[in-house]
Each structure stands twice: as C-alpha cells, then as structure tokens.
Amino acid sequence: MNPAQRTRSPRKQDSRATEIVAREAAQFIAREAGTESLITVIRAQSIAHGDRMLVFVSVFPVEKSRAALAFLERQREAFSDYLKTHARLRLPRIDFMLDNGEGVVEPPKS
C-alpha cells in the first residue's frame, strides 16, 4: 500500500472529529437550551487518544454558568444520541467545560 492510499493520520482524524463535535454541539445546544442564558461552543479538544472529547463553552451572563453546565451534563446522553444520528464517527465520552475567555477553565463535575 503506498502512502497516498493510507487513511488519514490520527492527528488529522482527531482534528476532523473535534470540528464535527464542536459544530454538532453548537447545533444541539441552540436547539435544546432555554433562553435564560446564551451558551456558545468555543471549541472541542480530543484527549485520551480520542476516547474523550472536551467541549468548551462560554456562558452569558456569567452568573448562569453553573446552571448551564448542570444542564449540559444532564443532556450528555441526549447529545451522544444526537451525535449518533448526525455524525459518522466513533463516539467518545463527551465532557463540557466552561471557558469564558478569561483564562479560567472550570473542570466538569464528576
């Protein structure tokens, strides 16, 4: 098999998967979230060799951040089901994290 016939490198696959997850998360959140706060997907990051995916979100107003993260954690399974029907990729475990652009990132509550 020559190099041109090989599949994408793992890094390129991770990059594509993070783009897909970020886009689909934004669409899912826009459809499912209420109007009490604005939840914006900033980016996604693949960790643990693609077994986990962190989706970083910004929440406005900031005072609603904890409630928004709690909502996202409750909706994790529904989002996984949504990904199964809207994306053709191996499904990682999804965690949502707060990133309001102030250098402060809040880890998910386990």
C-alpha positions, 0 to 999 in steps of 0.5 A, a space after each residue: 500500500 503506498 502512502 497516498 492510499 493510507 487513511 488519514 493520520 490520527 492527528 488529522 482524524 482527531 482534528 476532523 472529529 473535534 470540528 464535527 463535535 464542536 459544530 454538532 454541539 453548537 447545533 444541539 445546544 441552540 436547539 435544546 437550551 432555554 433562553 435564560 442564558 446564551 451558551 456558545 461552543 468555543 471549541 472541542 479538544 480530543 484527549 485520551 487518544 480520542 476516547 474523550 472529547 472536551 467541549 468548551 463553552 462560554 456562558 452569558 451572563 456569567 452568573 448562569 454558568 453553573 446552571 448551564 453546565 448542570 444542564 449540559 451534563 444532564 443532556 450528555 446522553 441526549 447529545 451522544 444520541 444526537 451525535 449518533 444520528 448526525 455524525 459518522 464517527 466513533 463516539 467518545 465520552 463527551 465532557 463540557 467545560 466552561 471557558 469564558 475567555 478569561 483564562 479560567 477553565 472550570 473542570 466538569 463535575 464528576 
